[in-house]
Amino acid sequence: MLTASPQFQGFIRILESVGYGQLHPVFEGADLFPLGTGDADQDGKSDLVGLGGAGRLQVYESVNENSHPSVLAWESPLISNHLGFGTYADTDADGQIEIVYLFSAGPAFRVTIFECAGDNAYVQKFLSVPKGITRPEASVQTIYNPWVDDDLVFDLDQDGRAEISSGGEGRLEIFESTGNDAWEEIFTDSTELVNARIVAGGVDSDGDGVRELFLGGEDGTTFERKIFVYQPTGDRTFARIGTLTAFDDATGSQWGTFAQLEPDGQIRFVWALYRQLRIYVASGPGQWVLERIIPDPAPPHLAVYAYDLNRNGRDEIYWLTNAQTRTSLILERPTLPTDASSNQSRIGGTIRVTPSPCRSNATVFLDPTTAVRAAEWSAFDAAGRLVFRQSLDSNVSRTTWVMPADRLGPGLYFLRVTDVLGRPIATGRTTVVR
Protein backbone atom coordinates (compact mmCIF):
# COMPACT_ATOMS: atom_id res chain seq x y z
CA MET A 1 0.00 0.00 0.00
CA LEU A 2 1.42 3.37 -1.07
CA THR A 3 0.82 6.64 0.76
CA ALA A 4 2.20 10.13 0.25
CA SER A 5 2.94 13.04 2.52
CA PRO A 6 0.56 15.99 2.06
CA GLN A 7 1.74 18.84 -0.20
CA PHE A 8 4.96 17.06 -1.21
CA GLN A 9 6.51 17.27 2.24
CA GLY A 10 9.37 14.97 1.48
CA PHE A 11 8.44 11.32 1.19
CA ILE A 12 6.36 8.44 0.00
CA ARG A 13 5.79 5.46 2.24
CA ILE A 14 5.18 1.81 1.36
CA LEU A 15 3.20 -0.22 3.89
CA GLU A 16 2.99 -3.98 4.04
CA SER A 17 0.34 -6.15 5.67
CA VAL A 18 1.77 -8.01 8.66
CA GLY A 19 -1.42 -9.51 10.00
CA TYR A 20 -5.09 -8.88 10.56
CA GLY A 21 -5.82 -5.16 10.40
CA GLN A 22 -2.16 -4.14 10.74
CA LEU A 23 0.17 -2.40 8.27
CA HIS A 24 3.87 -1.94 8.81
CA PRO A 25 6.03 0.67 6.98
CA VAL A 26 8.76 -1.10 4.97
CA PHE A 27 10.08 1.76 2.83
CA GLU A 28 10.22 5.55 2.88
CA GLY A 29 11.44 7.29 -0.24
CA ALA A 30 11.36 10.22 -2.62
CA ASP A 31 9.36 13.44 -2.69
CA LEU A 32 6.65 12.02 -4.94
CA PHE A 33 2.88 11.72 -5.26
CA PRO A 34 2.47 8.08 -6.39
CA LEU A 35 0.31 7.33 -9.46
CA GLY A 36 1.06 3.74 -10.38
CA THR A 37 3.38 0.77 -10.00
CA GLY A 38 4.58 -2.00 -12.30
CA ASP A 39 7.48 -2.97 -14.54
CA ALA A 40 6.79 -0.68 -17.48
CA ASP A 41 10.11 -1.26 -19.28
CA GLN A 42 9.99 -5.02 -18.56
CA ASP A 43 13.51 -5.22 -17.14
CA GLY A 44 12.50 -7.23 -14.08
CA LYS A 45 12.74 -4.26 -11.69
CA SER A 46 9.78 -2.57 -10.01
CA ASP A 47 8.87 0.91 -11.27
CA LEU A 48 6.96 3.61 -9.41
CA VAL A 49 5.55 6.53 -11.44
CA GLY A 50 4.39 9.73 -9.80
CA LEU A 51 4.35 13.50 -9.88
CA GLY A 52 7.41 15.02 -8.30
CA GLY A 53 7.59 18.27 -6.40
CA ALA A 54 9.09 19.96 -9.45
CA GLY A 55 5.88 19.48 -11.48
CA ARG A 56 7.33 16.68 -13.60
CA LEU A 57 6.35 13.06 -14.00
CA GLN A 58 9.05 10.85 -12.52
CA VAL A 59 9.75 7.12 -12.58
CA TYR A 60 11.68 5.53 -9.73
CA GLU A 61 13.08 2.03 -10.18
CA SER A 62 14.29 -0.63 -7.77
CA VAL A 63 17.94 -1.69 -7.79
CA ASN A 64 17.00 -5.37 -8.01
CA GLU A 65 14.01 -7.66 -7.64
CA ASN A 66 14.34 -7.67 -3.84
CA SER A 67 14.30 -3.90 -3.30
CA HIS A 68 11.79 -1.05 -3.42
CA PRO A 69 11.87 1.69 -6.11
CA SER A 70 14.47 4.17 -4.87
CA VAL A 71 16.49 5.32 -7.92
CA LEU A 72 15.26 8.11 -10.21
CA ALA A 73 15.25 6.50 -13.66
CA TRP A 74 13.30 9.01 -15.79
CA GLU A 75 11.80 12.47 -15.60
CA SER A 76 9.42 14.28 -17.99
CA PRO A 77 9.50 17.91 -19.07
CA LEU A 78 7.52 20.33 -16.87
CA ILE A 79 3.82 19.43 -16.95
CA SER A 80 2.22 21.20 -13.99
CA ASN A 81 3.26 22.71 -10.70
CA HIS A 82 0.16 21.17 -9.14
CA LEU A 83 -1.30 17.74 -8.70
CA GLY A 84 -3.14 15.73 -11.35
CA PHE A 85 -3.85 12.02 -11.51
CA GLY A 86 -2.57 9.20 -13.65
CA THR A 87 -1.80 5.53 -14.04
CA TYR A 88 0.16 2.92 -15.98
CA ALA A 89 -1.75 1.28 -18.87
CA ASP A 90 -1.50 -0.01 -22.45
CA THR A 91 -4.45 1.86 -23.94
CA ASP A 92 -3.55 1.31 -27.62
CA ALA A 93 -2.88 -2.44 -27.12
CA ASP A 94 0.56 -2.36 -28.78
CA GLY A 95 2.36 -4.13 -25.95
CA GLN A 96 4.10 -0.97 -24.76
CA ILE A 97 3.15 0.43 -21.37
CA GLU A 98 2.11 4.09 -21.20
CA ILE A 99 1.94 6.68 -18.47
CA VAL A 100 -1.54 8.19 -18.78
CA TYR A 101 -1.80 11.51 -16.96
CA LEU A 102 -4.77 13.87 -16.56
CA PHE A 103 -4.36 17.50 -15.48
CA SER A 104 -6.22 20.81 -15.63
CA ALA A 105 -5.35 23.60 -18.05
CA GLY A 106 -7.41 26.68 -17.27
CA PRO A 107 -11.10 25.80 -17.79
CA ALA A 108 -10.25 22.63 -19.74
CA PHE A 109 -8.85 19.24 -18.80
CA ARG A 110 -6.11 17.57 -20.76
CA VAL A 111 -4.82 14.04 -21.16
CA THR A 112 -1.17 13.39 -21.96
CA ILE A 113 0.37 10.00 -22.71
CA PHE A 114 4.03 8.99 -22.50
CA GLU A 115 4.86 5.55 -23.91
CA CYS A 116 7.76 3.37 -22.83
CA ALA A 117 10.45 3.35 -25.55
CA GLY A 118 13.05 1.14 -23.91
CA ASP A 119 14.89 0.71 -20.66
CA ASN A 120 14.00 3.76 -18.50
CA ALA A 121 12.90 5.73 -21.57
CA TYR A 122 9.49 7.30 -22.32
CA VAL A 123 8.29 9.37 -25.28
CA GLN A 124 5.27 11.66 -25.30
CA LYS A 125 2.76 10.32 -27.84
CA PHE A 126 -0.38 12.32 -27.14
CA LEU A 127 -1.74 15.53 -25.62
CA SER A 128 -5.43 16.31 -25.93
CA VAL A 129 -6.62 19.80 -26.79
CA PRO A 130 -10.09 21.33 -26.27
CA LYS A 131 -13.22 20.58 -28.35
CA GLY A 132 -12.26 17.04 -29.26
CA ILE A 133 -9.26 18.05 -31.43
CA THR A 134 -6.33 15.81 -30.54
CA ARG A 135 -2.71 15.98 -31.56
CA PRO A 136 0.72 15.54 -29.93
CA GLU A 137 2.03 18.80 -28.51
CA ALA A 138 4.61 20.06 -26.07
CA SER A 139 3.56 20.05 -22.43
CA VAL A 140 2.15 23.27 -21.02
CA GLN A 141 2.07 24.82 -17.58
CA THR A 142 -1.37 24.53 -15.99
CA ILE A 143 -3.67 26.05 -13.40
CA TYR A 144 -4.32 24.08 -10.23
CA ASN A 145 -7.55 22.10 -9.88
CA PRO A 146 -7.24 19.18 -7.46
CA TRP A 147 -10.51 17.46 -8.34
CA VAL A 148 -9.45 15.69 -11.48
CA ASP A 149 -9.65 11.95 -11.94
CA ASP A 150 -7.50 9.31 -10.33
CA ASP A 151 -9.52 6.46 -11.83
CA LEU A 152 -8.74 6.93 -15.52
CA VAL A 153 -8.51 3.83 -17.65
CA PHE A 154 -11.25 1.19 -18.11
CA ASP A 155 -12.43 -0.95 -21.01
CA LEU A 156 -16.07 -0.14 -20.36
CA ASP A 157 -17.53 -1.42 -23.65
CA GLN A 158 -15.26 -4.50 -23.55
CA ASP A 159 -14.05 -4.07 -27.13
CA GLY A 160 -10.42 -4.73 -26.19
CA ARG A 161 -9.51 -1.01 -26.25
CA ALA A 162 -9.39 0.81 -22.92
CA GLU A 163 -11.12 4.16 -22.61
CA ILE A 164 -9.61 7.14 -20.80
CA SER A 165 -12.28 9.03 -18.84
CA SER A 166 -12.17 12.61 -17.57
CA GLY A 167 -14.81 14.10 -15.27
CA GLY A 168 -13.72 17.71 -15.61
CA GLU A 169 -15.73 20.75 -14.65
CA GLY A 170 -19.25 20.28 -15.97
CA ARG A 171 -18.33 17.76 -18.66
CA LEU A 172 -17.62 14.06 -19.07
CA GLU A 173 -15.07 13.25 -21.78
CA ILE A 174 -14.08 9.76 -22.90
CA PHE A 175 -11.09 9.06 -25.17
CA GLU A 176 -10.18 5.83 -26.93
CA SER A 177 -7.29 4.63 -29.06
CA THR A 178 -7.86 4.48 -32.81
CA GLY A 179 -4.64 2.60 -33.46
CA ASN A 180 -0.99 2.50 -32.48
CA ASP A 181 -0.06 5.80 -30.78
CA ALA A 182 -3.36 7.42 -31.82
CA TRP A 183 -6.30 8.52 -29.65
CA GLU A 184 -9.48 10.54 -30.12
CA GLU A 185 -12.42 11.79 -28.08
CA ILE A 186 -15.38 9.43 -28.61
CA PHE A 187 -18.00 10.71 -26.16
CA THR A 188 -18.93 13.86 -24.24
CA ASP A 189 -21.80 14.74 -21.93
CA SER A 190 -22.64 18.00 -20.17
CA THR A 191 -23.06 17.33 -16.45
CA GLU A 192 -23.08 20.91 -15.07
CA LEU A 193 -21.36 19.54 -11.95
CA VAL A 194 -18.59 21.41 -10.15
CA ASN A 195 -15.75 19.79 -8.19
CA ALA A 196 -16.35 16.83 -10.47
CA ARG A 197 -14.21 13.74 -11.00
CA ILE A 198 -14.43 10.07 -11.85
CA VAL A 199 -14.74 8.28 -8.51
CA ALA A 200 -15.02 4.64 -9.64
CA GLY A 201 -15.52 2.52 -12.74
CA GLY A 202 -14.77 -0.56 -14.77
CA VAL A 203 -16.98 -2.86 -12.67
CA ASP A 204 -20.42 -4.40 -13.25
CA SER A 205 -21.93 -3.64 -9.84
CA ASP A 206 -25.61 -4.07 -10.77
CA GLY A 207 -25.29 -7.52 -12.33
CA ASP A 208 -26.54 -6.68 -15.85
CA GLY A 209 -23.29 -7.76 -17.53
CA VAL A 210 -22.26 -4.18 -18.43
CA ARG A 211 -19.52 -2.18 -16.67
CA GLU A 212 -20.33 1.20 -15.15
CA LEU A 213 -18.56 4.53 -14.72
CA PHE A 214 -19.36 6.61 -11.60
CA LEU A 215 -18.80 10.38 -11.92
CA GLY A 216 -19.12 12.47 -8.75
CA GLY A 217 -19.60 16.19 -8.32
CA GLU A 218 -21.97 18.73 -6.85
CA ASP A 219 -24.66 21.16 -7.92
CA GLY A 220 -23.03 24.59 -7.98
CA THR A 221 -26.20 26.28 -6.65
CA THR A 222 -27.68 23.89 -4.09
CA PHE A 223 -24.39 22.07 -3.24
CA GLU A 224 -26.24 18.76 -3.44
CA ARG A 225 -23.72 15.97 -3.96
CA LYS A 226 -24.38 13.80 -7.00
CA ILE A 227 -23.09 10.64 -8.61
CA PHE A 228 -23.96 10.19 -12.29
CA VAL A 229 -23.71 6.56 -13.42
CA TYR A 230 -22.83 5.87 -17.06
CA GLN A 231 -22.52 2.64 -18.99
CA PRO A 232 -21.86 1.76 -22.64
CA THR A 233 -24.85 1.18 -24.91
CA GLY A 234 -22.68 -0.12 -27.74
CA ASP A 235 -19.21 0.27 -29.20
CA ARG A 236 -18.02 3.84 -28.42
CA THR A 237 -21.48 4.94 -27.24
CA PHE A 238 -22.53 5.65 -23.65
CA ALA A 239 -25.60 6.74 -21.69
CA ARG A 240 -26.36 8.06 -18.20
CA ILE A 241 -28.40 5.36 -16.44
CA GLY A 242 -28.64 6.45 -12.81
CA THR A 243 -28.10 9.18 -10.22
CA LEU A 244 -27.23 9.05 -6.52
CA THR A 245 -27.71 12.18 -4.36
CA ALA A 246 -26.79 13.29 -0.85
CA PHE A 247 -26.38 16.40 1.30
CA ASP A 248 -23.46 16.60 3.71
CA ASP A 249 -23.26 20.36 4.45
CA ALA A 250 -19.92 20.59 2.67
CA THR A 251 -18.35 21.29 -0.69
CA GLY A 252 -15.23 20.02 -2.41
CA SER A 253 -13.72 16.60 -2.17
CA GLN A 254 -15.56 13.34 -2.61
CA TRP A 255 -14.13 9.91 -3.30
CA GLY A 256 -15.48 6.47 -4.06
CA THR A 257 -14.55 2.86 -4.66
CA PHE A 258 -16.09 -0.50 -5.38
CA ALA A 259 -15.68 -3.14 -2.69
CA GLN A 260 -16.74 -6.66 -1.80
CA LEU A 261 -17.62 -6.21 1.86
CA GLU A 262 -20.12 -8.94 2.61
CA PRO A 263 -19.99 -12.74 2.46
CA ASP A 264 -22.67 -12.63 -0.28
CA GLY A 265 -19.96 -11.60 -2.78
CA GLN A 266 -22.02 -8.71 -4.17
CA ILE A 267 -20.10 -5.58 -5.15
CA ARG A 268 -20.91 -2.46 -3.12
CA PHE A 269 -20.21 1.16 -4.02
CA VAL A 270 -18.57 3.12 -1.17
CA TRP A 271 -19.03 6.89 -1.39
CA ALA A 272 -16.85 9.05 0.88
CA LEU A 273 -18.31 12.45 1.74
CA TYR A 274 -17.69 14.94 4.52
CA ARG A 275 -17.97 13.18 7.89
CA GLN A 276 -19.54 10.03 6.47
CA LEU A 277 -19.19 6.95 4.32
CA ARG A 278 -22.28 5.91 2.34
CA ILE A 279 -22.51 2.33 1.11
CA TYR A 280 -24.82 1.44 -1.79
CA VAL A 281 -25.85 -1.92 -3.18
CA ALA A 282 -27.61 -2.59 -6.47
CA SER A 283 -31.29 -3.59 -6.22
CA GLY A 284 -31.56 -4.23 -9.97
CA PRO A 285 -30.12 -3.07 -13.30
CA GLY A 286 -29.40 0.65 -13.11
CA GLN A 287 -30.69 0.92 -9.52
CA TRP A 288 -28.68 1.40 -6.33
CA VAL A 289 -30.07 1.78 -2.81
CA LEU A 290 -28.42 3.18 0.29
CA GLU A 291 -27.52 0.28 2.56
CA ARG A 292 -25.83 2.10 5.44
CA ILE A 293 -24.13 5.30 6.55
CA ILE A 294 -20.94 5.16 8.61
CA PRO A 295 -20.24 8.42 10.48
CA ASP A 296 -16.65 9.65 10.57
CA PRO A 297 -15.48 9.23 14.19
CA ALA A 298 -12.54 11.64 13.79
CA PRO A 299 -13.17 13.94 10.81
CA PRO A 300 -12.17 14.75 8.25
CA HIS A 301 -11.28 11.55 6.41
CA LEU A 302 -11.26 11.98 2.63
CA ALA A 303 -9.88 9.42 0.19
CA VAL A 304 -11.31 5.91 0.33
CA TYR A 305 -9.92 2.69 -1.16
CA ALA A 306 -10.72 -1.01 -0.84
CA TYR A 307 -8.22 -3.87 -0.65
CA ASP A 308 -8.21 -7.36 0.78
CA LEU A 309 -4.74 -7.07 2.28
CA ASN A 310 -5.38 -9.66 4.98
CA ARG A 311 -6.62 -12.11 2.29
CA ASN A 312 -9.75 -13.27 4.08
CA GLY A 313 -12.00 -12.94 1.02
CA ARG A 314 -13.54 -9.60 2.04
CA ASP A 315 -12.24 -6.14 1.23
CA GLU A 316 -11.20 -3.74 3.95
CA ILE A 317 -12.10 -0.08 3.55
CA TYR A 318 -9.09 2.24 3.88
CA TRP A 319 -10.34 5.74 4.75
CA LEU A 320 -7.44 8.21 4.67
CA THR A 321 -6.80 11.68 6.08
CA ASN A 322 -4.36 13.92 4.19
CA ALA A 323 -2.79 10.73 2.81
CA GLN A 324 -1.21 10.02 6.20
CA THR A 325 -1.70 6.45 7.37
CA ARG A 326 -1.24 7.33 11.00
CA THR A 327 -4.66 9.05 10.88
CA SER A 328 -6.36 6.48 8.65
CA LEU A 329 -9.26 4.18 9.46
CA ILE A 330 -9.34 0.55 8.38
CA LEU A 331 -12.86 -0.90 8.40
CA GLU A 332 -14.02 -4.43 7.65
CA ARG A 333 -17.33 -6.27 7.58
CA PRO A 334 -17.67 -7.03 11.33
CA THR A 335 -17.34 -3.29 12.06
CA LEU A 336 -19.90 -2.13 9.49
CA PRO A 337 -23.40 -1.99 11.08
CA THR A 338 -26.04 -3.71 8.94
CA ASP A 339 -28.95 -3.55 11.37
CA ALA A 340 -29.84 -2.57 14.89
CA SER A 341 -29.04 -6.01 16.26
CA SER A 342 -25.56 -6.39 14.78
CA ASN A 343 -22.56 -6.81 17.06
CA GLN A 344 -20.65 -3.59 16.53
CA SER A 345 -17.26 -4.52 17.92
CA ARG A 346 -15.60 -1.27 16.85
CA ILE A 347 -18.28 1.26 17.80
CA GLY A 348 -19.42 -0.74 20.81
CA GLY A 349 -23.08 -0.33 21.74
CA THR A 350 -26.39 -1.08 20.05
CA ILE A 351 -29.43 1.17 19.81
CA ARG A 352 -32.82 -0.59 19.83
CA VAL A 353 -36.07 1.14 18.82
CA THR A 354 -39.56 -0.11 19.77
CA PRO A 355 -41.79 -0.29 17.87
CA SER A 356 -39.92 -0.40 14.57
CA PRO A 357 -41.25 0.49 12.07
CA CYS A 358 -43.07 3.23 14.00
CA ARG A 359 -45.85 5.70 13.19
CA SER A 360 -45.60 8.05 16.17
CA ASN A 361 -43.31 8.38 19.14
CA ALA A 362 -41.04 5.39 19.69
CA THR A 363 -38.91 4.30 22.62
CA VAL A 364 -35.14 4.14 22.20
CA PHE A 365 -33.14 1.69 24.35
CA LEU A 366 -29.38 1.77 24.94
CA ASP A 367 -27.52 -0.95 26.82
CA PRO A 368 -26.39 0.16 30.30
CA THR A 369 -22.68 -0.50 29.66
CA THR A 370 -22.65 1.98 26.80
CA ALA A 371 -25.11 4.38 28.43
CA VAL A 372 -22.68 5.45 31.16
CA ARG A 373 -20.55 7.13 28.45
CA ALA A 374 -23.46 8.58 26.42
CA ALA A 375 -23.58 12.37 26.03
CA GLU A 376 -25.76 12.99 22.97
CA TRP A 377 -27.92 11.14 20.47
CA SER A 378 -28.74 12.16 16.88
CA ALA A 379 -30.95 11.00 14.02
CA PHE A 380 -30.07 11.27 10.31
CA ASP A 381 -32.32 10.70 7.32
CA ALA A 382 -31.39 8.47 4.38
CA ALA A 383 -29.69 11.43 2.65
CA GLY A 384 -27.37 11.86 5.64
CA ARG A 385 -29.02 15.08 6.88
CA LEU A 386 -29.21 15.70 10.62
CA VAL A 387 -32.92 15.79 11.57
CA PHE A 388 -32.81 15.57 15.37
CA ARG A 389 -30.28 15.97 18.16
CA GLN A 390 -30.69 15.75 21.94
CA SER A 391 -28.29 15.98 24.87
CA LEU A 392 -28.32 13.05 27.27
CA ASP A 393 -27.57 15.03 30.43
CA SER A 394 -28.28 14.07 34.02
CA ASN A 395 -31.95 15.06 33.69
CA VAL A 396 -32.53 12.57 30.86
CA SER A 397 -32.36 8.80 31.18
CA ARG A 398 -29.34 7.51 29.30
CA THR A 399 -30.77 4.02 28.79
CA THR A 400 -34.31 4.89 27.62
CA TRP A 401 -35.73 7.94 25.90
CA VAL A 402 -38.41 8.93 23.40
CA MET A 403 -37.77 9.43 19.71
CA PRO A 404 -40.27 12.04 18.35
CA ALA A 405 -41.16 10.08 15.22
CA ASP A 406 -44.37 12.09 14.80
CA ARG A 407 -42.18 15.07 13.79
CA LEU A 408 -40.46 13.09 11.03
CA GLY A 409 -41.54 12.16 7.55
CA PRO A 410 -41.74 8.55 6.38
CA GLY A 411 -38.46 6.87 5.57
CA LEU A 412 -35.31 5.23 6.92
CA TYR A 413 -33.46 6.93 9.78
CA PHE A 414 -29.98 6.23 11.21
CA LEU A 415 -29.43 6.80 14.93
CA ARG A 416 -26.13 7.55 16.63
CA VAL A 417 -25.02 8.05 20.24
CA THR A 418 -21.76 9.90 20.94
CA ASP A 419 -19.64 10.44 24.04
CA VAL A 420 -18.48 13.79 25.46
CA LEU A 421 -15.70 13.98 22.82
CA GLY A 422 -18.18 13.47 19.98
CA ARG A 423 -17.02 9.91 19.25
CA PRO A 424 -19.71 7.42 18.13
CA ILE A 425 -20.28 4.72 20.77
CA ALA A 426 -23.53 3.19 19.50
CA THR A 427 -25.57 3.15 16.29
CA GLY A 428 -28.85 1.77 15.06
CA ARG A 429 -31.66 2.47 12.66
CA THR A 430 -35.42 2.49 12.33
CA THR A 431 -38.13 3.19 9.78
CA VAL A 432 -40.98 5.70 10.11
CA VAL A 433 -44.19 4.84 8.26
CA ARG A 434 -47.44 6.75 7.73
N, C-alpha and C positions, 0 to 999 in steps of 0.2 A: 504494500500500500504506500503510495507516494503522497506526501504533503509538502506544502510550501510555506515559507514565512510570509506574513502579510507585507505588501508594499516593497517586495524585493529586499528584505532586511537581512540578506546574507547567506541563506542556505536553503537547500531542500533536504528532506528527511525521508528515508525509506524505513518502513516498519514491517516487521514480520510476525505472523501469528505464532505464538508459543504455547497456546492452549486455549481453553474455552474462555472467550470474551477478553483475552489479553493480547496486546500488541507490544512488541519490544523493538526499539530503534536499533537498526543494524548498520546504518550508514547515514552520514551527514555530509553534504557536498556543496556544489556551486550555488551562486546567486542566480537562481533560475526558477521560472514558473513552469512546472512540468506539463507537457501536452500529450505525450505518448511514449511508449516503449516498444522495443522490438530489436530485430537485427536487420535493419533496412539494407545495408550493403552486403549482407549474407557472407560475412567473414568469420562467423562463429563467436563474435563478441557482442555483448548487449549494448544497445544504443538507447539513449534518452534524449528526446527532442523537447525543447521548450523555448520560451521567450526570455532572453537575458535582460539584465537591467539596462543594457545599452540600447534597447529597442530593436534587437536583432534576433532572428531565429538562431538557435545554437544546438548542436548535437554533441553530447558527451558520450564517450565510449569506454567500456571496461578494458582493462589491461589484458585480461585473459578470461576464460570461461568461469572462473571461480571468484571473480571480483565484481564490484558494482561500478557503474559508469562514473568515472572520475576525471577523464582526460578530454579536454576540448578538442574535438576532431574536425568540426566545421562550423562556420559562422556565415550568415547571410548578410547582404547589404542592409542598411537601415530600412526598417519597415514601419515601425511606430514606436513612439516613446511610451505608449500605454498598452494595456493588456488587451489581447484578443484571445481567440480560442482556436485550437487545431487538433490534428491527429495524424497518425500514420495510416496510409491506405494505398491500394492499387486501384484507382477509380477508372482507369482506361483499360484495365485487364491486359496489360502488356508484359506482366511479370516483373516490372520495376516498381519498387515502393516509392510513394510520394509523401511529401509533407504537405498536407492540406491545411491552410491557415485562413481564418476569417477575421476581418478587422473593419473598423468604421473609418469612413473617409468623408468628413462633413456630414451631410444628411443621408449619404448613401452607405451601403455596406459592400465590401469587396472581398472576393475570394482570390487567393494566390496559391499556386501550386509549384513546388520544387520537386523534381524527380531525381532519384538516385542515379548517378552516372558513373559509378565505380566506387572503389574503396574510399570512404569518407569524402565523397564528392557529390554535390547536388547542383542541378541546373534549373533555373526558373523556366517553366513551360507555359504558365498561364497567369493572367491577371484580369479579372472581370472589370468591366466599366459599366456605367449606368445604362438603363433602358435596354438591357438585353444584348448590347453590342459587346462582343468579347474578342480580345486579342492580347497577345503577350506584350507587356510593357515593363518599363523600369518601375521599381517600387517607389511609393510616394509616402511622405510624412502624413500622419493622420491626426484627427481630433479624437480625444478620448470619449468612448462610450463603453462602459463595462458590461452592458447587458447584451452582448452578442453571444452566439451559440457555442457551447462546448460539445454538444452532440451534433456531429456534422454529417457523417457519411453512413447511409443505409441503402440497401437495394430494396426499396419499398415495393416496386412492381415486379420484383423477382425475374427480371429479364437478363440477369447476369452482368448488368452494368450498374454500379453504385451511383446513387444520386447524392449531391451535396446540397444541403438545405440551409437556408439563412432566414431567421425570423425577422430581423431588421426592425426599423421603426415604422409600423403601420403597413408592412408588406411582407408576405411570404414569397421567397424566391427559391426555385429548385433548379440546379444545374445537373447536366449529365454529359458523359463523354460521348462524342460522335465518332471516335476512332483514336488511334495512337496519338497522344499528346494534343488532343483537340477536345474542347468542351463548349457547350452552349447552354443558355437558359431555356428550359423547356416548360416552365410553369410559373405563373405569378398569381397572387390573390391579395386584394386589399383587405387588411384586417382592422385598420384604424386603431390598433393597440399601441400604447407607449410602453417603454421598459420591456420590450418584447424579445423573446428568445426561444429557440427550440429547447424544450426541457427533457424530452424523451422521444424515442422512436425505434423503428426497426423490429417491433415485436407485435405479434397478433395476440392482443390481450382480451379480445371479446369473442374469440373462438370461431370467427367466420372464415378463417383461412387466408385473410388479407392483413398485411402489416400496417400499423398505424404510425402517424407522426403527431406528437403533442406539442403545440405551440402555446406558450404562456405569455401573458401580458396583462395590461390593465386599461380600463376605460379612462381616458384622460380627463373626463368631466366628473364622473361619479366615483372614480378610483375603485370600482368593482374589479376584483381579480377574475381573469378568465383564462380558460384553456380551450383552444380550438383544436379539434381532432380532425385530421385529414387522413385519407387513405386513397390509394390508386384505384381508378375505375377502368384502367386499361393501360396499355403501353404508353408511357409519357403523359398520361392524363390523371388528374387528381381532383378530389371533391372534399368539401368540408362536411363531415357526417355527424358531429356532435359538439357540444359545448358544456364545460363545467364552470361554475361560478362560485365565488366566495367573497365575503368581506372580512378583512382582518385589521381595519383601522390603520393601515400602513400603505406605503408606496415604495416602489423600487424592487429589490431582489426577490425572485422566486425561483425555486429549483424543483426538479422532479426526477424520478427514476422508476423503472419497473422492478418488481421484486417478487420472489416466490416466498411468502411468509408463512403460509399455513400448510399443514400436512395434506390438504386436498390437492396441492400441486397447481392451483389456479394462479395466474399472474395478476398481481395487484399493481395499481398505479399509486405511488407515494408522492404527494404534493407538499412541498415545504414552503410555508408562508411565515409571516411574522408571528412568533410565539406559538406556532402550532404545526403539527404534521396532520395532513388529511389523507386517509387511505381509501381508495375507491376500488370496487370490484365490478366487473361487467355482469349485467343482468340479462344481456342478450346482445345481438349484433348492433353495434352503434350506440349502446346504452351502458352507462356506468352509474353506479349508485354509491353514495357515501357510506362506508362501512364503519368508520370510527374516526375520532379526532383525538390526537395525543397532544396535550398542552406541553409547551416548552418549560421545563422546570427551572432553567437558568438562562433566560434569554439574553442576547439573541443568537440562536443557532441558524445557519443559513443553508449552506450547500448540503445536499443529501445524496448518498450513494448506497448501493446494495451489493454486498458480496457474501459468499458463503466461505469465509476464511477458516472457520473451524470445521468445515466439511461434514456437517451433520445433516445435509440435505435441505436446509432452510436458510434463506438469506438473512444476514444481519443488516440492520439499517445503521449506516454511519452518518451521523448528523453533526456537521462541523461548524465551528465558530472561528472566523478569520483564518481558516486553514491551519489552525493550530490543534494538534491532536490532544494536547493536555486539557483542552476545554471541550472535547468532543463527547458525544453520547453514542453508545453502541447499544442498540435495541434489538431484541429477538423475540420470537413468537410468545414465549411464556410471559413476557413483560408487556405485551400489547393487549389491553383490555378488549374483549369481544362482547361481553355482556356483564350485567350487574353481579352475576354469581361467580365470575372468573377469579382465580387465585392470582392476585396482582402482587407478585413477589417483589417487584421493584418499587412500586408506588406504596404498597402496604395494605391499606384498608379497603373495605368494600362498602359502597352505599347501596341500600335497599329501599325501594319505594313501594308503598302499598296504598291503594291498589295500583296496579300498572298493567295495562293502560288505565288512565284516569280521566274523568270528565270534569271534576271540580278539585277542591283541595285534597292533597294526598299527604300521607305521613312518610317522612324520611327517617330511616334508621341508620345509625353508624355504630360499628362495634366499639365497645368500651375501651379496648386497648388503644385504638386509633383516636378515640374521642378526647382523650386527655391532652392531645397535642393540637386539637382542632381550633382554629382561630376564625375562619371564614368559609362560607360555602357559596358557590356560584352556579348558575345555570346558563348554558349556551344552546342556541338553536342549531339546526343542521347546517346552517351557513357559517357557523363559528362565531356568531354575534352574541355578546353578553346581553342577556335578557333579565337577569335577576342576580342580586348579590346581597348577602346578609352576614353581619358579624355574629360570631358565636361567642359572645362575652359571658360573663358570670351570671347574667340575668336570663340567659337562654340555655335550655338544655342542650348539651353537646352530643347526646346520643339519640335524641328524638326531636324533630321539629316539623313544622307544616310547610309544605311547598304550595304556594298560591297558584295552583294550576288554572283556576278560574280566570286569572289575568292573562293567560297565555293562549295563543292560537293553537290549532291542531298541528301536530307534527312530532318529530323526534327531538328530544332534548338530552344533552350531556351534562352531568352534574360533576362538580369537583369540590373537594374540601382541601384547604391549604392550611399550613401552620403559620406561626407568627412571622416567619421569614418569607412567606409567599410560596413555599414549596408544596407541590401537590402531595397529599398523603392518602387520599382515597378518591376513587372515581366510580361513576355508575351512569345509568341512563334510564329514561322512561319515555313513554309515548302519551301525548295528550290527544284525546279524541273528542268529537262533538256530535 
